Amino acid sequence: MDTVDQDVLSHEQLVKAHSMIDVNKDGKMSMQELMDFSHKTRAAYSGKDVVTVFEEMDSNKDGKLSFDEIQTSESVESNDEAEKKEIEANHAREKAKFEAADLDRDGLLSSQEAAGLFYPELNEEVLKLIAEHSIDSKDTDKDGGLSPSEFWEGDLSSEDGSVQEEEMKEFKSLDADGDGKLSVQELMAWESGVYHTKTAMAQLIATADKDSDGHITADELTGARESLSGTDAGYHVLEWAEHHEL
């Protein structure tokens, strides 16, 4: 295996990556194949990461995690009523996420169930709870959705607090029904990282797809190796190569 310690993969590594991604073996990578491969790879290395965290948290070494083992030591005892309510609300949210991750409803999480808690993109119900909380916390006019200014609250790049062109472009990409508000389902694409991955894969196709057919051949991918260096798309491919030991 070539070492993956640089921003540019070798010709051989890219050819191997292309072969793994091109599931139907038509000689081309499609957007769907790229997204599927990204999801499967993410699930695989997330599972490996969970093993270490799981072992550290499993204090009684029974191979399961209880809610108490996962919970922080933060106490609901406080002299400040507002602070106490926030701690209690946070505890309730974490409990709800734990219960959503507990697929067999035995009150404990296996390592596989814990993966869905620690990596919400692997568990739709946990992810939905996170999106719902994000809307609840930012929806100042309480209309059930997030406007551009509500969505970007605290993250706006302009000094006057206005939504800039690039921020509005991202918002519109998420706003699938074009109603000017982000719903829970629309926000889930952002919270899961799917939006960011899809944007990176679109960048990959735009950079490498020389015949503009919407697909990438192995020759097109290797021909774009320098152009992909330092881009979000390039970093995704680097991550894949490292995980799969290409």
SVG drawing of the C-alpha trace seen along z (x, -y; Angstrom):
<svg xmlns="http://www.w3.org/2000/svg" viewBox="-46 -46 50 55">
<polyline fill="none" stroke="black" stroke-width="0.4" points="0.0,0.0 1.2,-3.5 1.3,-5.8 -1.4,-8.4 0.5,-11.2 0.2,-13.8 -2.5,-15.9 -2.2,-14.1 -2.9,-10.3 -0.8,-8.3 -2.2,-7.2 -2.4,-3.6 -4.4,-4.7 -6.9,-6.6 -7.4,-3.7 -8.0,-1.4 -10.5,-3.8 -12.3,-4.1 -12.6,-0.4 -14.1,-0.1 -16.6,-2.9 -17.7,-1.7 -20.1,1.0 -21.8,1.7 -18.5,2.0 -19.5,-0.2 -16.1,-2.0 -17.7,-5.2 -18.4,-6.6 -21.9,-8.2 -23.0,-10.6 -25.1,-7.8 -22.2,-5.5 -20.0,-8.2 -22.7,-8.9 -23.3,-5.2 -19.6,-4.6 -19.1,-7.6 -22.0,-6.5 -20.7,-2.9 -17.2,-4.0 -18.4,-6.5 -20.4,-3.8 -17.5,-1.4 -14.9,-3.7 -17.5,-5.2 -18.1,-1.6 -14.4,-1.2 -14.3,-4.5 -17.2,-3.5 -15.4,-0.4 -12.8,-2.4 -15.3,-4.9 -17.7,-2.1 -15.0,-0.2 -14.1,-3.3 -17.7,-4.1 -18.7,-0.5 -17.7,-0.8 -19.2,2.5 -17.9,4.4 -21.1,6.1 -20.9,5.3 -23.8,2.8 -24.1,-0.9 -26.7,-2.2 -27.9,-5.8 -26.1,-6.4 -22.8,-5.2 -23.2,-7.6 -24.4,-10.6 -22.0,-13.3 -21.6,-14.0 -23.5,-17.3 -26.0,-17.7 -29.4,-19.2 -28.8,-20.8 -28.5,-24.5 -29.5,-27.7 -30.2,-29.4 -33.7,-28.4 -32.9,-29.2 -29.7,-27.1 -31.5,-24.3 -34.2,-24.2 -31.6,-24.2 -29.8,-21.3 -33.1,-19.4 -34.0,-20.1 -30.6,-18.9 -31.0,-15.7 -34.4,-15.0 -33.0,-15.5 -30.1,-13.1 -32.5,-10.6 -34.8,-10.8 -31.8,-10.3 -30.7,-7.3 -34.1,-5.7 -34.2,-6.3 -30.8,-4.6 -32.0,-1.6 -33.5,0.4 -34.4,3.5 -35.9,1.4 -34.0,3.3 -32.8,0.1 -29.2,0.7 -27.1,0.0 -25.1,2.5 -22.0,1.3 -24.0,1.2 -26.8,-0.8 -24.3,-3.1 -22.9,-3.9 -26.3,-5.4 -26.1,-7.6 -22.6,-8.8 -22.9,-9.1 -26.5,-10.2 -26.3,-9.9 -26.4,-6.2 -29.8,-6.4 -32.6,-8.4 -34.6,-8.8 -31.6,-10.2 -30.8,-12.5 -34.4,-13.7 -34.3,-14.6 -31.2,-16.6 -32.8,-18.5 -35.9,-19.1 -33.8,-20.6 -31.9,-22.8 -35.2,-24.2 -36.6,-24.7 -33.5,-26.6 -33.3,-28.9 -36.9,-29.3 -37.4,-32.8 -40.8,-33.5 -42.0,-30.0 -43.4,-29.2 -41.9,-25.7 -39.2,-26.3 -35.9,-28.2 -35.5,-31.3 -32.1,-32.1 -31.2,-34.5 -32.5,-32.0 -30.5,-29.1 -27.3,-31.1 -27.7,-32.6 -24.3,-33.3 -22.5,-32.1 -23.2,-35.0 -20.0,-36.3 -21.2,-39.9 -20.6,-42.5 -24.2,-43.9 -25.8,-40.5 -27.2,-40.1 -27.2,-36.8 -24.5,-36.9 -24.7,-35.4 -22.8,-32.2 -24.8,-31.6 -28.0,-32.2 -26.9,-29.8 -26.3,-27.0 -29.7,-27.8 -31.5,-27.4 -29.7,-24.1 -31.1,-22.8 -34.6,-24.3 -35.8,-21.5 -39.4,-22.7 -38.3,-26.3 -40.7,-27.8 -38.0,-29.9 -38.0,-27.8 -36.0,-24.8 -38.2,-21.9 -37.0,-19.1 -36.5,-16.8 -34.5,-19.4 -32.4,-20.2 -31.5,-16.6 -29.4,-16.7 -27.3,-19.4 -27.0,-17.8 -26.1,-14.4 -23.3,-15.8 -25.1,-14.5 -25.3,-18.0 -21.6,-18.6 -20.7,-15.3 -23.0,-15.8 -21.5,-19.3 -18.0,-17.8 -19.0,-15.0 -20.5,-17.6 -17.2,-19.4 -15.4,-16.1 -17.5,-15.5 -17.2,-19.1 -13.4,-19.0 -12.8,-15.6 -15.6,-15.1 -13.9,-16.3 -16.6,-15.0 -19.4,-16.5 -21.5,-13.3 -22.0,-13.5 -19.8,-10.5 -16.1,-10.0 -13.9,-7.4 -10.6,-6.1 -8.7,-8.2 -10.6,-11.3 -10.1,-10.7 -6.3,-10.2 -6.1,-13.2 -7.6,-15.4 -5.3,-14.3 -3.5,-17.6 -6.6,-19.7 -8.3,-17.9 -5.4,-18.6 -6.6,-20.8 -10.3,-20.7 -13.1,-19.2 -13.5,-16.5 -9.8,-15.7 -9.9,-15.3 -12.9,-12.9 -10.9,-10.7 -7.8,-10.9 -10.0,-9.8 -11.3,-6.9 -7.9,-5.8 -6.6,-5.8 -9.6,-3.8 -9.4,-1.2 -5.6,-1.1 -5.3,-1.7"/>
</svg>
